[in-house]
Amino acid sequence: MLSKIKTNKIINILLTSAFISAFFFTPPVTATEYTINDLNNIETWQINQDINGKRSEIQELTRQIGVYKKNITAKQRELTSLSNQVSTLNESIGKINLEVDKVGLEMETLDLKIENTELKIQAKEREIEDQKETVAEIIRTLHRKQQDSSMVEILLLNDSFSDFLTEIDHLENMQDSLVKEVEGLNEIKIALNNDKDNLKTEVGELDILGSVLEGKKGTLDTQKSAKYNLMSITEGQEANFQALLEQTREEQEQINNDIVYLEQVAREKLNRELQQVGLESNGLMWPVSARTITAYFHDPDYPYRWIFEHPAIDIAVPQGTPLRAAESGYVAKVKDGGQTGYSYIMIVHANNLSTVYGHVNQFSVSVDQFVSKGQIIGYSGGMPGTRGAGPLSSGPHLHFETRINGVPVNPLNYLP
């Protein structure tokens, strides 16, 4: 005779058959699969179609951008002339237009991926809850039937004792499978939540892409303004263009020589000042609150690269934005270019570092003045035709340089 414990176990298993026989087992699903069968959700399937479509568009834009880059490189190798420069600017404008579109598509793709993962998580959560409810109902029914059913009634349900035991084994296996299925679904939920966490990280990247997008748009405006200004100041004449070219080269060479010389002279004064006040450098701060960069250090898209390498970063800011000393230091140069020339401020800091602030419209400091980190030193300019902008400025911005022993280095390697 079966023991009481065995009898209770048999009763429990037998009475689950009606419930478990209707249970549908699905194969394991990984968190990275995106099919209609997995989720039974046409909306999810459509989102994936959209993602694939946008990826194809991004690939095509990347290809077209590569074509523009080759054209620009070819143009830059040609003889410097007004028509060639205008053509190069047109190629740059076309390339940056595509880059703006590409960043926009990348942002849309991230949004779709996040939406897709959220739908997957919701679907699996519903599936998990359904299975948990099935298990709970089985447990409740077993408990109830265990008290109401007799051993004789259960045995009568089977033609033989052998069939009876076979049914028990089958039901035991089915119960184990049911538990494993629920555990598997929980694992899927964890994996999907991990996917969602990863995509939340990518949401943060959306903000970065947003800044990149604004920077690209700013660069695009810069290129267009550069083209307009070039045609305006040369009046479309090649002779005027060549004269401007020579003048700009000479000015840039003079500025660079002045900065190198003044850096050496001013550093001696700075060292004496630092000894008196006991200050030490603890890193640069951004000279303006904005972070939208329209031209990078040695930027290949810099519109006047044919004259000189861009030794700075250009930060887009409205005309008249306060400029702050990136670090405490000694004002070595205040160059007022007047209504038509280029104006800048140079500050020498500790650790052989100096900073240059270009296209200054108004000055708040003077030469031989010691300034503290964060102190307002002037106000930005750059609007073509305004004081301090210079002949080649393409719009309001701060031209910000960092130099080590007078040699330009990438400011982004020193800014926080």
Secondary structure, DSSP 8 states (H G I E B T S, - for coil): ---HHHHHHHHHHHTTHHHHTT--------TT---HHHH--HHHHHHHHHHHHHHHHHHHHHHHHHHHHHHHHHHHHS---HHHHHHHHHHHHHHHHHHHHHHHHHHHHHHHHHHHHHHHHHHHHHHHHHHHHHHHHHHHHHHHHHHH--HHHHHHTSSSHHHHHHHHHHHHHHHHHHHHHHHHHHHHHHHHHHHHHHHHHHHHHHHHHHHHHHHHHHHHHHHHHHHHHHHHHHTT-HHHHHHHHHHHHHHHHHHHHHHHHHHHHHHHHHHHHHHHHT--------SSS---EEE-TT-TT-TTTTT----SEEEE--TT-EEE-SSSEEEEEEE--TTTSB-EEEEE-STTEEEEEESEEEE---TT-EE-TT-EEEEEB--TTSTTB-TT--SSEEEEEEEETTEEE-GGGT--
